[in-house]
């Protein structure tokens, strides 16, 4: 093991949805640990801003346009990353979306949109990036699940279904790609202040205090608080960890 097993110098991380929220928080953390970052997302303005924030750490970063439900878009983004940095060592499947309503009120197209983005997207991106990581002699993949991978909610059945699927997809890939020296794990974030949870709080403002009261650490999390777990799972420190799902939720899911 390296003198500093958390050192990511020389590693290249491809992060979907890396231009804000959890993705940017993890991207900055990986950059501070020495990795070069590929911010893969659809919003070009947000991506440029994210790249600037990552570069401010002293790391190298690029932005690439990537629609995680479009195989052609993914292939182009991966090719740009490889051209810029010579390969990919780390993949974080972070892009996600939600739709909130009781199950009987969810339109079919919204169900499909959430499942496609949150579950099919990680499949398509992992399939595209896998040969690049294999060509480097191995690497790390992190799939972003949710506390709703563990339990469900009456107003988020497509989201909970997709995130439950992420845990099983993670386990399947961990088994399949162990032979290629690729560790595949998932992080299950809890209530973190992001644009997505901000939209939730606009619908249910009273829930902010209720959630904090139920959380053992008595507060909501911030995007940068996923960075430590991400660095661990992307580094040599986690070489004997695969197929695991780690909750980063202030203890919310244990009550």
N, C-alpha and C positions, 0 to 999 in steps of 0.2 A: 504494500500500500504506500501511496505517496506520503511525503512528510506532512503535507496538509491534505487530508483526504477530501476536504470540501473545496479544494482549488479546481476551478473550471477553466483555467487558462488553456487556450487552444481549442476549446470546444465551441461548437456552433449550435445554437438553439433556435428552432423554428416554432413560433408561438402563434396559434390562431387566436383571433380576437385579442391580439397583444397590444392594441392601441388605447386601452382604457381599463379601468376597474381592476379586476383580479389579474387579468393578463399583463397589464402594464406593471402592476405591483410585483408580480413574479419576474417579469422581464428585467426590471431594475435590479432586483435581488440577484439574479443570475449574472447580470452584467458586472455588478460589484464583486462577484466571486470570480470574474475573469472571462466569462463567456462572451462571444460575439452573438448578436441577437438579430433574428429575422422577424420583423413584425408583419404578420400576414392577416390582412383584414380588408374590408370593402370600402370603408370611409377614408378617402385619401387625405383629407385635411387632418383628421384625428391621428392618422398614421404618421404624418409628417411631424406633428407635435410630439407624439410618443417617441419617435426616433431621436428627436432633439433632446428629450429628457434622458433617454438612455445614453446618448453620446456625452451628455454632461457628466456622466460617471467616469468618463475616460475610455469607455468601451466602444467597439465598432458596432454599427447597427445599420440595417437597411429596412425599407418598407417595401412590401410586395402586395399587389392586389390579389385577393383570394376569396372566392365564394366557396364555402366548405360543402355545398351541395352540388357543385358543378365540377365534374372530374377534369374537364379541360382547363378550367381556371386553376385548379389545384396543381395540375401537372406543370402549368406555366410558372406558377409561384415557386414550386420546388426547383425547377430548372434555373430560375433566376437566383435562388439561394445558393445552389451548387456553383453556378458561374461566379458569384460574388465571393464565396468563402471556400470553395473547393470541396464541400461536402456538408453533411448534417450529422450531428452526434446526438442531438436531443430533440424530442418533439413534445410539445405541450398542447394537447387538444382542449382548448379553453373556450372556443366560440359557443355561445348558447343563447337561447331565447325562451320565452314563456308566454302562456296565455292563461288568464285567470277567470274562471267561471265554474259553476257547478257542472258536473259531468253531462247532465242532460241539456245544458245550454251551450256546449262547445260545438261550433261548426266543424264539419269534417275537414275543411281546408286548413283550419287552425290546428287541429290535431296533427295533420300531416306535416305542417310547417314546423311545429315543435319537435316532433319525432325525427324528421329529416335533419334538422339543424343539430340537435343534441345527440343523436345516436347514429344516424347514417353518416353525418359529417365526420365524426371521429373515425368511423370505418374507412371512408374514402381517403381521408388524409393519411391515416396510418398505413393503408395499403400503398399509397404513393411514396411515402417517406421511408417505409421499411427497407427497400433495397439500398437506399443511400446510407442508412445507419448500418446495415449489414456490411456494406462495402468498406466502412470505417473500422470493421472488426468488432462491432457491437456498440451499444449506447443505451440510452434511457428514453422511455416514453411515459409521460404522465397524462392520464385522462382526468378531466375535472368533472367529478360527480356533484353530489350535494348531500346535505343532511337528509334530503328527501330520497336519497338512495336507500336510507335506513327505514324511514317512516313516510307516510303519505299525508296529503292534505285534501280536503274536500274541494278546494278551489284551484287545485293545480294538478289534476290527474294526468294530463299529457306530460307535464314537466317531471312529475314523480316517476311516471312510467319510463321516460327516457333516461332518467338518472339512475333508476334501478337497473336498467339495461346496461348502463356504463360499467357498473361493478362487474357484471357477468362478462361483458366484452373484455374488460381488463384481465380477468382471470383466464379467459380463453387465449388471449394473445400472450400472456405471460407463459403459459404452457407451450404454445406453439413456437415461440421465438426464443425460448431459453437456449436452444441449440445454437443460436446465432449470437449468444452473449448479449442479448437485449433484455433489460429489466423493464417490466411494464407494471406500473402501479397507478393508483388513483388517489386524489385528494378530495375530501368531502367537505366543502366549505359550509359554514353555518350562516348566521345572519351577519352579513358584511355590508357596509355602506357602499353601494355602487349605483350606477344608473338604473339597473334592473330593480334593485330593492327600493330605490327612490320612487319608481313608478308604483310599486306595491304600497308604499306608505302614503302616496297620494290617494289611493283607493281606501286604505284602512289606517288613517293616521293614529288611531288609538292603539295600534298594535306595537308601536315602537317601544313604549314604556312597558307594556305587558311582556314583550319578548326579553327586554333587558332584565325584568324582574325574575323571569324563569331561568335565565342563563346563570350558571354558578359564578362566572366571573363578572356578572352584573352589568354588562355593557354589550354593545355591538362591536364587531371587529372592523378593522380597516384593511384595505387591499394589500398593503405592504406586509401584513401579518401572515400571509401565506408564503412569503419569500423564503423563510427559513426551512420550512418543510419542502418546498420546491428545490432549493439548493441541495438539501440532503438527498432527495430522491434522484437528483440529476448527477450526483457526484459519486466518487469511489467509496464514500462512506456508506452507501446503501447497496454495495455490490451483492450482498446476500439477502436482499429484500426484493421479492417480486410477487405479483398477484395480490398485493396488500391494498387496503383502503384505509386511509388515515383521516379521521375527522379533525377539522380545524374549526371549531365552533364554540369555543369558550365553555364547553361542557353541556351545551344545550341538548344534545341527543342522548345524554345519559340520565335525564330526569323523566 
